[in-house]
Amino acid sequence: MPNGMRKMDEARINAILAPVPAAENERRERRVRERFWRTVKRAARQVPFMDEVVAAYYCALDRDTPAGVRATLLAALAYFVLPFDFVPDLLAMVGFTDDMAVLMAAIAALGPNVKERHRIAARHALEDL
């Protein structure tokens, strides 16, 4: 596990993924929709499980996904698309390590909610990049 992921403690990850009011979820969804693909292109070589991240994106935007799951995935994805966070993404090779820790925690906890249709959409989207 990269150093940045070890440095980001569980309490910090839990704080990022904690429930927020509906208005904040809506703001996060807008932010994710606006910035996700740009961030994916920047991070593709640094995030070894990008296929799962993109599948989580499709799961988070799927209205059939339970609201609590959507909210947690949106929190992780919103953190991913922010350019300045615990470890700024602009730092080559280490910038996405904290993002990976948050994403891994969310995906590990909510993975069963990511359906095959989300994974198929992710594969197609990544092929088109």
MMTF fields as JSON, N, C-alpha, C and O atoms, coordinates in Angstrom:
{
  "mmtfVersion": "1.0.0",
  "mmtfProducer": "UNKNOWN",
  "numBonds": 515,
  "numAtoms": 516,
  "numGroups": 129,
  "numChains": 1,
  "numModels": 1,
  "chainsPerModel": [1],
  "groupsPerChain": [129],
  "chainIdList": ["A"],
  "bondAtomList": [4, 2, 8, 6, 12, 10, 16, 14, 20, 18, 24, 22, 28, 26, 32, 30, 36, 34, 40, 38, 44, 42, 48, 46, 52, 50, 56, 54, 60, 58, 64, 62, 68, 66, 72, 70, 76, 74, 80, 78, 84, 82, 88, 86, 92, 90, 96, 94, 100, 98, 104, 102, 108, 106, 112, 110, 116, 114, 120, 118, 124, 122, 128, 126, 132, 130, 136, 134, 140, 138, 144, 142, 148, 146, 152, 150, 156, 154, 160, 158, 164, 162, 168, 166, 172, 170, 176, 174, 180, 178, 184, 182, 188, 186, 192, 190, 196, 194, 200, 198, 204, 202, 208, 206, 212, 210, 216, 214, 220, 218, 224, 222, 228, 226, 232, 230, 236, 234, 240, 238, 244, 242, 248, 246, 252, 250, 256, 254, 260, 258, 264, 262, 268, 266, 272, 270, 276, 274, 280, 278, 284, 282, 288, 286, 292, 290, 296, 294, 300, 298, 304, 302, 308, 306, 312, 310, 316, 314, 320, 318, 324, 322, 328, 326, 332, 330, 336, 334, 340, 338, 344, 342, 348, 346, 352, 350, 356, 354, 360, 358, 364, 362, 368, 366, 372, 370, 376, 374, 380, 378, 384, 382, 388, 386, 392, 390, 396, 394, 400, 398, 404, 402, 408, 406, 412, 410, 416, 414, 420, 418, 424, 422, 428, 426, 432, 430, 436, 434, 440, 438, 444, 442, 448, 446, 452, 450, 456, 454, 460, 458, 464, 462, 468, 466, 472, 470, 476, 474, 480, 478, 484, 482, 488, 486, 492, 490, 496, 494, 500, 498, 504, 502, 508, 506, 512, 510],
  "bondOrderList": [1, 1, 1, 1, 1, 1, 1, 1, 1, 1, 1, 1, 1, 1, 1, 1, 1, 1, 1, 1, 1, 1, 1, 1, 1, 1, 1, 1, 1, 1, 1, 1, 1, 1, 1, 1, 1, 1, 1, 1, 1, 1, 1, 1, 1, 1, 1, 1, 1, 1, 1, 1, 1, 1, 1, 1, 1, 1, 1, 1, 1, 1, 1, 1, 1, 1, 1, 1, 1, 1, 1, 1, 1, 1, 1, 1, 1, 1, 1, 1, 1, 1, 1, 1, 1, 1, 1, 1, 1, 1, 1, 1, 1, 1, 1, 1, 1, 1, 1, 1, 1, 1, 1, 1, 1, 1, 1, 1, 1, 1, 1, 1, 1, 1, 1, 1, 1, 1, 1, 1, 1, 1, 1, 1, 1, 1, 1, 1],
  "groupList": [{"groupName": "MET", "atomNameList": ["N", "CA", "C", "O"], "elementList": ["N", "C", "C", "O"], "formalChargeList": [0, 0, 0, 0], "bondAtomList": [1, 0, 2, 1, 3, 2], "bondOrderList": [1, 1, 2], "singleLetterCode": "M", "chemCompType": "L-PEPTIDE LINKING"}, {"groupName": "PRO", "atomNameList": ["N", "CA", "C", "O"], "elementList": ["N", "C", "C", "O"], "formalChargeList": [0, 0, 0, 0], "bondAtomList": [1, 0, 2, 1, 3, 2], "bondOrderList": [1, 1, 2], "singleLetterCode": "P", "chemCompType": "L-PEPTIDE LINKING"}, {"groupName": "ASN", "atomNameList": ["N", "CA", "C", "O"], "elementList": ["N", "C", "C", "O"], "formalChargeList": [0, 0, 0, 0], "bondAtomList": [1, 0, 2, 1, 3, 2], "bondOrderList": [1, 1, 2], "singleLetterCode": "N", "chemCompType": "L-PEPTIDE LINKING"}, {"groupName": "GLY", "atomNameList": ["N", "CA", "C", "O"], "elementList": ["N", "C", "C", "O"], "formalChargeList": [0, 0, 0, 0], "bondAtomList": [1, 0, 2, 1, 3, 2], "bondOrderList": [1, 1, 2], "singleLetterCode": "G", "chemCompType": "PEPTIDE LINKING"}, {"groupName": "ARG", "atomNameList": ["N", "CA", "C", "O"], "elementList": ["N", "C", "C", "O"], "formalChargeList": [0, 0, 0, 0], "bondAtomList": [1, 0, 2, 1, 3, 2], "bondOrderList": [1, 1, 2], "singleLetterCode": "R", "chemCompType": "L-PEPTIDE LINKING"}, {"groupName": "LYS", "atomNameList": ["N", "CA", "C", "O"], "elementList": ["N", "C", "C", "O"], "formalChargeList": [0, 0, 0, 0], "bondAtomList": [1, 0, 2, 1, 3, 2], "bondOrderList": [1, 1, 2], "singleLetterCode": "K", "chemCompType": "L-PEPTIDE LINKING"}, {"groupName": "ASP", "atomNameList": ["N", "CA", "C", "O"], "elementList": ["N", "C", "C", "O"], "formalChargeList": [0, 0, 0, 0], "bondAtomList": [1, 0, 2, 1, 3, 2], "bondOrderList": [1, 1, 2], "singleLetterCode": "D", "chemCompType": "L-PEPTIDE LINKING"}, {"groupName": "GLU", "atomNameList": ["N", "CA", "C", "O"], "elementList": ["N", "C", "C", "O"], "formalChargeList": [0, 0, 0, 0], "bondAtomList": [1, 0, 2, 1, 3, 2], "bondOrderList": [1, 1, 2], "singleLetterCode": "E", "chemCompType": "L-PEPTIDE LINKING"}, {"groupName": "ALA", "atomNameList": ["N", "CA", "C", "O"], "elementList": ["N", "C", "C", "O"], "formalChargeList": [0, 0, 0, 0], "bondAtomList": [1, 0, 2, 1, 3, 2], "bondOrderList": [1, 1, 2], "singleLetterCode": "A", "chemCompType": "L-PEPTIDE LINKING"}, {"groupName": "ILE", "atomNameList": ["N", "CA", "C", "O"], "elementList": ["N", "C", "C", "O"], "formalChargeList": [0, 0, 0, 0], "bondAtomList": [1, 0, 2, 1, 3, 2], "bondOrderList": [1, 1, 2], "singleLetterCode": "I", "chemCompType": "L-PEPTIDE LINKING"}, {"groupName": "LEU", "atomNameList": ["N", "CA", "C", "O"], "elementList": ["N", "C", "C", "O"], "formalChargeList": [0, 0, 0, 0], "bondAtomList": [1, 0, 2, 1, 3, 2], "bondOrderList": [1, 1, 2], "singleLetterCode": "L", "chemCompType": "L-PEPTIDE LINKING"}, {"groupName": "VAL", "atomNameList": ["N", "CA", "C", "O"], "elementList": ["N", "C", "C", "O"], "formalChargeList": [0, 0, 0, 0], "bondAtomList": [1, 0, 2, 1, 3, 2], "bondOrderList": [1, 1, 2], "singleLetterCode": "V", "chemCompType": "L-PEPTIDE LINKING"}, {"groupName": "PHE", "atomNameList": ["N", "CA", "C", "O"], "elementList": ["N", "C", "C", "O"], "formalChargeList": [0, 0, 0, 0], "bondAtomList": [1, 0, 2, 1, 3, 2], "bondOrderList": [1, 1, 2], "singleLetterCode": "F", "chemCompType": "L-PEPTIDE LINKING"}, {"groupName": "TRP", "atomNameList": ["N", "CA", "C", "O"], "elementList": ["N", "C", "C", "O"], "formalChargeList": [0, 0, 0, 0], "bondAtomList": [1, 0, 2, 1, 3, 2], "bondOrderList": [1, 1, 2], "singleLetterCode": "W", "chemCompType": "L-PEPTIDE LINKING"}, {"groupName": "THR", "atomNameList": ["N", "CA", "C", "O"], "elementList": ["N", "C", "C", "O"], "formalChargeList": [0, 0, 0, 0], "bondAtomList": [1, 0, 2, 1, 3, 2], "bondOrderList": [1, 1, 2], "singleLetterCode": "T", "chemCompType": "L-PEPTIDE LINKING"}, {"groupName": "GLN", "atomNameList": ["N", "CA", "C", "O"], "elementList": ["N", "C", "C", "O"], "formalChargeList": [0, 0, 0, 0], "bondAtomList": [1, 0, 2, 1, 3, 2], "bondOrderList": [1, 1, 2], "singleLetterCode": "Q", "chemCompType": "L-PEPTIDE LINKING"}, {"groupName": "TYR", "atomNameList": ["N", "CA", "C", "O"], "elementList": ["N", "C", "C", "O"], "formalChargeList": [0, 0, 0, 0], "bondAtomList": [1, 0, 2, 1, 3, 2], "bondOrderList": [1, 1, 2], "singleLetterCode": "Y", "chemCompType": "L-PEPTIDE LINKING"}, {"groupName": "CYS", "atomNameList": ["N", "CA", "C", "O"], "elementList": ["N", "C", "C", "O"], "formalChargeList": [0, 0, 0, 0], "bondAtomList": [1, 0, 2, 1, 3, 2], "bondOrderList": [1, 1, 2], "singleLetterCode": "C", "chemCompType": "L-PEPTIDE LINKING"}, {"groupName": "HIS", "atomNameList": ["N", "CA", "C", "O"], "elementList": ["N", "C", "C", "O"], "formalChargeList": [0, 0, 0, 0], "bondAtomList": [1, 0, 2, 1, 3, 2], "bondOrderList": [1, 1, 2], "singleLetterCode": "H", "chemCompType": "L-PEPTIDE LINKING"}],
  "groupTypeList": [0, 1, 2, 3, 0, 4, 5, 0, 6, 7, 8, 4, 9, 2, 8, 9, 10, 8, 1, 11, 1, 8, 8, 7, 2, 7, 4, 4, 7, 4, 4, 11, 4, 7, 4, 12, 13, 4, 14, 11, 5, 4, 8, 8, 4, 15, 11, 1, 12, 0, 6, 7, 11, 11, 8, 8, 16, 16, 17, 8, 10, 6, 4, 6, 14, 1, 8, 3, 11, 4, 8, 14, 10, 10, 8, 8, 10, 8, 16, 12, 11, 10, 1, 12, 6, 12, 11, 1, 6, 10, 10, 8, 0, 11, 3, 12, 14, 6, 6, 0, 8, 11, 10, 0, 8, 8, 9, 8, 8, 10, 3, 1, 2, 11, 5, 7, 4, 18, 4, 9, 8, 8, 4, 18, 8, 10, 7, 6, 10],
  "groupIdList": [1, 2, 3, 4, 5, 6, 7, 8, 9, 10, 11, 12, 13, 14, 15, 16, 17, 18, 19, 20, 21, 22, 23, 24, 25, 26, 27, 28, 29, 30, 31, 32, 33, 34, 35, 36, 37, 38, 39, 40, 41, 42, 43, 44, 45, 46, 47, 48, 49, 50, 51, 52, 53, 54, 55, 56, 57, 58, 59, 60, 61, 62, 63, 64, 65, 66, 67, 68, 69, 70, 71, 72, 73, 74, 75, 76, 77, 78, 79, 80, 81, 82, 83, 84, 85, 86, 87, 88, 89, 90, 91, 92, 93, 94, 95, 96, 97, 98, 99, 100, 101, 102, 103, 104, 105, 106, 107, 108, 109, 110, 111, 112, 113, 114, 115, 116, 117, 118, 119, 120, 121, 122, 123, 124, 125, 126, 127, 128, 129],
  "secStructList": [7, 7, 2, 2, 2, 2, 2, 1, 7, 2, 2, 2, 2, 2, 2, 2, 2, 1, 7, 7, 7, 2, 2, 2, 2, 2, 2, 2, 2, 2, 2, 2, 2, 2, 2, 2, 2, 2, 2, 2, 2, 2, 2, 6, 6, 6, 7, 6, 6, 2, 2, 2, 2, 2, 2, 2, 2, 2, 2, 2, 2, 7, 6, 6, 1, 7, 2, 2, 2, 2, 2, 2, 2, 2, 2, 2, 2, 2, 2, 2, 2, 7, 1, 1, 1, 1, 1, 7, 6, 6, 1, 6, 6, 6, 6, 6, 2, 2, 2, 2, 2, 2, 2, 2, 2, 2, 2, 2, 2, 2, 4, 4, 4, 1, 7, 2, 2, 2, 2, 2, 2, 2, 2, 2, 2, 2, 2, 2, 7],
  "xCoordList": [0.846, 0.0, 0.893, 1.804, 0.659, 1.478, 1.415, 0.421, 2.492, 2.585, 1.401, 0.9, 0.942, -0.163, -1.433, -2.218, -1.636, -2.827, -2.694, -3.692, -1.483, -1.29, -1.452, -1.932, -1.052, -1.102, -2.527, -2.815, -3.4, -4.779, -5.495, -5.736, -5.824, -6.393, -7.876, -8.558, -8.335, -9.717, -10.715, -11.777, -10.383, -11.289, -11.486, -12.6, -10.416, -10.501, -11.368, -12.213, -11.147, -11.946, -13.418, -14.287, -13.698, -15.087, -15.73, -16.916, -14.965, -15.49, -15.856, -16.876, -15.029, -15.301, -16.554, -17.346, -16.739, -17.859, -19.12, -20.129, -19.074, -20.21, -21.436, -21.301, -22.624, -23.855, -23.903, -23.415, -24.497, -24.67, -26.107, -26.811, -26.548, -27.908, -28.097, -27.133, -29.346, -29.688, -29.115, -28.66, -29.128, -28.596, -27.112, -26.645, -26.375, -24.947, -24.76, -23.85, -25.61, -25.531, -25.769, -25.09, -26.725, -27.005, -25.813, -25.474, -25.179, -23.992, -22.854, -22.154, -22.689, -21.649, -21.925, -21.015, -23.178, -23.502, -23.182, -22.615, -23.537, -23.217, -21.701, -21.226, -20.955, -19.494, -18.907, -18.029, -19.405, -18.907, -19.229, -18.364, -20.46, -20.832, -19.959, -19.586, -19.636, -18.845, -17.372, -16.753, -16.814, -15.356, -14.858, -13.653, -15.759, -15.332, -14.425, -13.321, -14.864, -14.104, -12.759, -11.775, -12.721, -11.448, -10.462, -9.282, -10.954, -10.109, -9.702, -8.561, -10.6, -10.273, -9.119, -8.184, -9.18, -8.098, -6.767, -5.73, -6.794, -5.556, -5.025, -3.811, -5.912, -5.527, -5.414, -5.001, -5.769, -5.875, -4.639, -4.767, -3.471, -2.242, -1.869, -1.062, -2.436, -2.068, -3.025, -2.663, -4.222, -5.224, -5.381, -5.985, -4.833, -4.812, -6.184, -6.321, -7.183, -8.52, -9.523, -10.652, -9.093, -9.943, -11.245, -12.271, -11.226, -12.465, -13.51, -14.695, -13.088, -14.024, -14.486, -15.631, -13.596, -13.965, -15.049, -16.036, -14.862, -15.846, -17.157, -18.238, -17.071, -18.291, -19.012, -20.241, -18.251, -18.852, -19.539, -20.589, -18.957, -19.557, -20.937, -21.921, -20.991, -22.279, -23.267, -24.459, -22.8, -23.661, -24.21, -25.391, -23.35, -23.752, -24.798, -25.63, -24.76, -25.717, -26.976, -27.917, -26.987, -28.119, -29.225, -29.011, -30.379, -31.492, -32.04, -32.787, -31.68, -32.098, -31.187, -31.518, -30.058, -29.14, -29.735, -30.211, -29.719, -30.257, -29.626, -28.433, -30.421, -29.989, -28.737, -27.847, -28.65, -27.479, -26.209, -25.135, -26.336, -25.198, -24.771, -23.585, -25.756, -25.457, -24.731, -23.746, -25.209, -24.608, -23.163, -22.302, -22.883, -21.511, -20.6, -19.478, -21.071, -20.258, -20.03, -18.931, -21.045, -20.878, -19.87, -19.106, -19.852, -18.874, -17.461, -16.577, -17.244, -15.917, -15.532, -14.392, -16.471, -16.189, -15.973, -15.139, -16.71, -16.511, -15.119, -14.465, -14.665, -13.31, -12.284, -11.271, -12.54, -11.663, -11.528, -10.432, -12.611, -12.554, -12.052, -11.78, -11.924, -11.394, -9.899, -9.172, -9.415, -7.984, -7.115, -5.936, -7.673, -6.896, -7.59, -8.692, -6.932, -7.488, -6.35, -5.377, -6.433, -5.437, -4.029, -3.103, -3.866, -2.623, -3.007, -3.717, -2.559, -2.983, -2.712, -1.626, -3.711, -3.617, -2.589, -2.212, -2.14, -1.164, 0.239, 1.119, 0.463, 1.762, 1.893, 1.142, 2.832, 3.012, 3.243, 3.978, 2.616, 2.765, 2.201, 1.953, 1.989, 1.437, 0.115, -0.576, -0.233, -1.405, -2.725, -3.659, -2.825, -4.093, -4.108, -5.072, -3.075, -3.032, -4.127, -4.726, -4.397, -5.472, -6.825, -7.734, -6.961, -8.197, -8.427, -9.552, -7.354, -7.472, -7.926, -8.726, -7.422, -7.822, -9.321, -10.009, -9.82, -11.245, -12.081, -13.087, -11.653, -12.39, -12.391, -13.419, -11.241, -11.159, -12.084, -12.744, -12.129, -13.001, -14.464, -15.215, -14.866, -16.26, -16.604, -17.656, -15.715, -15.981, -15.991, -16.826, -15.074, -15.035, -16.323, -16.857, -16.82, -18.026, -19.289, -20.242, -19.289, -20.524, -20.457, -21.385, -19.367, -19.137, -20.302, -20.568, -21.013, -22.142, -23.241, -24.049, -23.28, -24.279, -23.876, -24.71, -22.603, -22.125, -22.495, -21.949, -23.416, -23.977, -23.19, -22.369, -23.46, -22.778, -23.036, -22.149, -24.224, -24.518, -23.622, -23.263, -23.251, -22.341, -20.934, -20.24, -20.525, -19.192, -19.092, -18.059, -20.156, -20.175, -20.078, -19.297, -20.861, -20.802, -19.4, -18.895, -18.77, -17.418, -16.423, -15.588, -16.508, -15.587, -15.728, -14.733, -16.969, -17.202, -16.665, -16.041, -16.91, -16.441, -14.926, -14.353, -14.27, -12.813, -12.208, -11.144, -12.873, -12.407, -12.467, -11.608, -13.479, -13.669, -12.722, -12.573, -12.082, -11.131, -9.88, -8.92],
  "yCoordList": [-1.18, 0.0, 1.246, 1.332, 2.219, 3.428, 4.194, 4.129, 4.922, 5.671, 6.592, 6.652, 7.31, 8.25, 7.578, 8.17, 6.328, 5.6, 5.181, 5.155, 4.85, 4.495, 5.722, 5.619, 6.883, 8.105, 8.598, 9.27, 8.27, 8.716, 7.749, 6.595, 8.217, 7.315, 7.047, 7.754, 6.012, 5.569, 6.646, 6.779, 7.408, 8.469, 9.516, 9.998, 9.868, 10.858, 10.32, 11.032, 9.06, 8.437, 8.41, 8.745, 8.01, 7.972, 9.352, 9.478, 10.38, 11.749, 12.157, 12.81, 11.776, 12.107, 11.397, 11.969, 10.146, 9.329, 9.459, 8.818, 10.272, 10.428, 11.004, 11.763, 10.642, 11.185, 12.714, 13.308, 13.317, 14.774, 15.074, 14.186, 16.312, 16.673, 16.503, 16.494, 16.372, 16.158, 17.233, 16.924, 18.481, 19.566, 19.367, 19.654, 18.877, 18.607, 17.435, 17.454, 16.426, 15.306, 15.795, 15.363, 16.686, 17.237, 18.026, 17.937, 18.797, 19.562, 18.619, 18.853, 17.56, 16.577, 15.925, 15.747, 15.572, 14.942, 15.866, 15.425, 17.14, 18.096, 18.181, 18.165, 18.27, 18.367, 17.125, 17.225, 15.965, 14.71, 14.66, 14.327, 14.986, 14.966, 15.921, 15.6, 17.081, 18.083, 17.703, 18.016, 17.046, 16.871, 15.438, 15.214, 14.47, 13.072, 12.648, 12.159, 12.824, 12.293, 12.994, 12.371, 14.253, 14.989, 14.399, 14.222, 14.098, 13.524, 12.101, 11.709, 11.331, 9.964, 9.99, 9.198, 10.884, 10.972, 11.308, 10.766, 12.195, 12.583, 11.466, 11.317, 10.678, 9.69, 8.273, 7.372, 8.054, 6.694, 5.842, 4.66, 6.402, 5.624, 5.456, 4.589, 6.259, 6.228, 5.424, 5.021, 5.191, 4.449, 3.074, 2.951, 2.033, 0.699, 0.034, -0.952, 0.544, -0.061, 0.92, 1.042, 1.616, 2.638, 2.044, 2.725, 0.787, 0.164, 0.12, 0.323, -0.143, -0.156, 1.254, 1.45, 2.23, 3.619, 4.064, 4.685, 3.747, 4.137, 3.365, 3.927, 2.102, 1.337, 1.965, 2.042, 2.407, 3.081, 4.372, 4.723, 5.08, 6.301, 5.985, 6.663, 4.957, 4.59, 4.123, 4.413, 3.415, 2.982, 4.189, 4.227, 5.165, 6.361, 7.182, 7.841, 7.147, 7.924, 7.134, 7.683, 5.865, 4.987, 5.22, 4.99, 5.664, 5.96, 4.698, 4.794, 3.513, 2.268, 1.878, 0.975, 2.545, 2.285, 2.914, 4.048, 2.204, 2.78, 4.134, 4.34, 5.046, 6.423, 6.499, 7.3, 5.699, 5.734, 5.299, 5.852, 4.312, 3.837, 4.924, 5.225, 5.514, 6.606, 7.737, 8.269, 8.102, 9.212, 8.911, 9.782, 7.703, 7.354, 7.324, 7.828, 6.74, 6.723, 8.135, 8.457, 8.969, 10.362, 11.095, 11.919, 10.815, 11.444, 11.05, 11.903, 9.761, 9.291, 9.862, 10.284, 9.877, 10.404, 11.918, 12.436, 12.621, 14.069, 14.359, 15.301, 13.578, 13.741, 13.469, 14.163, 12.472, 12.103, 13.247, 13.489, 13.948, 14.989, 16.333, 17.231, 16.487, 17.739, 17.826, 16.884, 18.921, 19.01, 19.207, 18.852, 19.758, 19.996, 19.307, 19.684, 18.295, 17.556, 17.213, 17.963, 16.123, 15.742, 15.729, 16.292, 15.101, 15.133, 15.708, 15.046, 16.925, 17.546, 16.655, 16.092, 16.532, 15.666, 16.16, 15.424, 17.375, 17.926, 17.372, 17.54, 16.714, 16.125, 14.817, 13.874, 14.756, 13.57, 12.328, 12.367, 11.244, 9.917, 9.734, 8.592, 10.766, 10.579, 11.305, 11.097, 12.139, 12.985, 12.264, 12.792, 11.074, 10.355, 9.272, 8.51, 9.181, 8.097, 8.223, 7.221, 9.446, 9.598, 9.367, 8.821, 9.781, 9.534, 8.032, 7.558, 7.28, 5.824, 5.207, 4.272, 5.722, 5.185, 5.382, 4.467, 6.563, 6.858, 6.007, 5.419, 5.947, 5.153, 3.67, 3.003, 3.155, 1.739, 1.429, 0.39, 2.324, 2.108, 2.07, 1.192, 3.008, 3.058, 1.838, 1.224, 1.495, 0.367, -0.947, -1.815, -1.091, -2.312, -2.471, -3.575, -1.38, -1.44, -1.629, -2.271, -1.073, -1.026, -1.818, -1.775, -2.536, -3.285, -4.128, -4.152, -4.824, -5.637, -4.814, -5.372, -3.527, -2.673, -2.288, -1.835, -2.467, -2.188, -3.416, -4.503, -3.219, -4.321, -4.547, -3.723, -5.666, -6.003, -4.931, -4.638, -4.35, -3.298, -2.087, -1.419, -1.79, -0.676, -1.011, -0.159, -2.257, -2.685, -2.709, -2.348, -3.132, -3.138, -1.705, -1.423, -0.81, 0.605, 1.16, 1.929, 0.781, 1.254, 0.747, 1.511, -0.523, -1.083, -0.343, 0.018, -0.118, 0.597, 2.019, 2.493, 2.69, 4.073, 4.147, 5.032, 3.225, 3.233, 2.862, 3.363, 2.001, 1.666, 2.902, 3.095, 3.737, 4.923, 6.068, 7.023, 5.969, 7.016, 6.806, 7.564],
  "zCoordList": [0.0, 0.0, 0.0, 0.823, -0.903, -0.934, 0.381, 1.104, 0.682, 1.941, 2.188, 3.311, 1.174, 1.348, 1.825, 2.565, 1.395, 1.819, 3.275, 3.996, 3.728, 5.13, 6.013, 7.142, 5.502, 6.296, 6.51, 7.5, 5.599, 5.733, 6.669, 6.315, 7.838, 8.834, 8.601, 7.859, 9.256, 9.105, 9.525, 8.916, 10.552, 11.009, 9.921, 9.714, 9.231, 8.147, 7.007, 6.464, 6.658, 5.59, 5.986, 5.181, 7.227, 7.705, 7.683, 7.378, 8.002, 7.972, 6.55, 6.329, 5.594, 4.189, 3.706, 2.957, 4.132, 3.66, 4.511, 4.22, 5.548, 6.463, 5.749, 4.79, 6.22, 5.634, 5.736, 6.698, 4.73, 4.674, 4.262, 3.78, 4.447, 4.026, 2.508, 1.743, 2.103, 0.691, -0.221, -1.322, 0.211, -0.625, -0.914, -2.016, 0.074, -0.133, -1.098, -1.927, -0.996, -1.947, -3.371, -4.303, -3.536, -4.866, -5.387, -6.567, -4.515, -4.903, -5.305, -6.289, -4.528, -4.844, -6.195, -7.004, -6.431, -7.711, -8.875, -9.875, -8.761, -9.828, -10.043, -11.178, -8.944, -9.023, -9.698, -10.554, -9.3, -9.878, -11.364, -12.174, -11.73, -13.155, -13.976, -15.105, -13.422, -14.142, -14.284, -15.301, -13.297, -13.26, -13.378, -13.5, -13.344, -13.244, -14.396, -14.156, -15.631, -16.764, -16.934, -17.331, -16.642, -16.697, -15.685, -15.989, -14.488, -13.446, -13.803, -13.556, -14.371, -14.793, -15.787, -15.676, -16.741, -17.732, -17.079, -17.461, -16.103, -15.391, -14.513, -14.373, -13.919, -12.915, -13.454, -12.723, -14.704, -15.244, -14.987, -14.67, -15.115, -14.933, -13.466, -13.129, -12.605, -11.193, -10.32, -9.214, -10.799, -10.022, -10.668, -11.733, -10.017, -10.631, -10.751, -11.474, -10.07, -10.124, -10.729, -10.254, -11.783, -12.406, -12.923, -12.922, -13.365, -13.83, -12.73, -12.996, -11.496, -10.37, -10.008, -9.602, -10.155, -9.881, -10.866, -10.471, -12.137, -13.146, -12.936, -13.115, -12.562, -12.254, -11.057, -11.04, -10.066, -8.903, -9.332, -8.794, -10.294, -10.836, -11.427, -11.13, -12.257, -12.855, -11.797, -11.899, -10.796, -9.701, -8.933, -8.589, -8.671, -7.92, -8.667, -8.044, -9.985, -10.778, -11.14, -11.714, -10.806, -11.104, -10.071, -8.881, -10.503, -9.584, -8.919, -7.944, -9.432, -8.791, -7.628, -6.86, -7.494, -6.379, -5.127, -5.181, -3.999, -2.752, -2.418, -2.645, -1.885, -1.627, -0.751, -1.034, 0.286, 1.16, 0.449, 0.685, -0.416, -1.208, -2.178, -2.31, -2.858, -3.8, -3.079, -3.591, -1.904, -1.153, -0.782, -0.906, -0.332, 0.046, -1.17, -1.118, -2.262, -3.479, -4.006, -4.457, -3.955, -4.395, -3.521, -4.026, -2.225, -1.338, -1.744, -1.834, -1.989, -2.4, -3.759, -3.957, -4.685, -6.019, -5.994, -6.737, -5.155, -5.027, -4.484, -4.934, -3.543, -3.019, -4.117, -4.209, -4.938, -6.052, -7.055, -7.562, -7.348, -8.383, -7.871, -8.667, -6.546, -6.007, -6.28, -5.965, -6.853, -7.147, -5.906, -5.917, -4.853, -3.635, -2.475, -2.077, -1.942, -0.824, 0.123, 0.19, 0.848, 1.847, 1.244, 1.827, 0.101, -0.669, -2.027, -2.784, -2.363, -3.623, -4.836, -4.972, -5.713, -6.877, -7.885, -8.796, -7.733, -8.66, -8.414, -9.257, -7.271, -6.973, -7.735, -7.488, -8.65, -9.482, -8.628, -7.641, -9.014, -8.441, -7.028, -6.64, -6.256, -4.916, -4.732, -3.735, -5.669, -5.516, -5.391, -4.787, -5.945, -5.893, -4.82, -4.743, -3.994, -3.005, -1.952, -1.562, -1.486, -0.51, -1.162, -0.537, -2.414, -3.154, -3.271, -3.117, -3.545, -3.661, -2.347, -2.346, -1.226, 0.079, 0.303, 0.755, -0.009, 0.166, -0.79, -0.394, -2.048, -3.03, -2.677, -2.79, -2.249, -1.878, -0.706, -0.688, 0.266, 1.423, 0.994, 1.421, 0.161, -0.295, -1.148, -0.97, -2.07, -2.959, -2.174, -2.427, -1.231, -0.418, 0.38, 0.488, 0.934, 1.756, 0.919, 1.358, -0.274, -1.061, -2.355, -3.163, -2.552, -3.787, -4.272, -5.473, -3.382, -3.855, -4.544, -5.288, -4.311, -4.961, -6.38, -7.165, -6.708, -8.068, -8.9, -8.711, -9.806, -10.589, -11.872, -12.276, -12.49, -13.754, -14.819, -15.62, -14.839, -15.831, -15.632, -16.602, -14.378, -14.096, -14.589, -15.142, -14.383, -14.826, -16.351, -16.915, -17.007, -18.474, -18.99, -19.898, -18.419, -18.831, -18.593, -19.411, -17.489, -17.187, -18.226, -18.71, -18.568, -19.58, -20.904, -21.531, -21.324, -22.577, -22.523, -23.473, -21.419, -21.28, -21.296, -21.933, -20.6, -20.554, -21.917, -22.28, -22.655, -24.015, -24.902, -25.761, -24.696, -25.529, -25.162, -25.924, -23.988, -23.601, -24.405, -24.263]
}
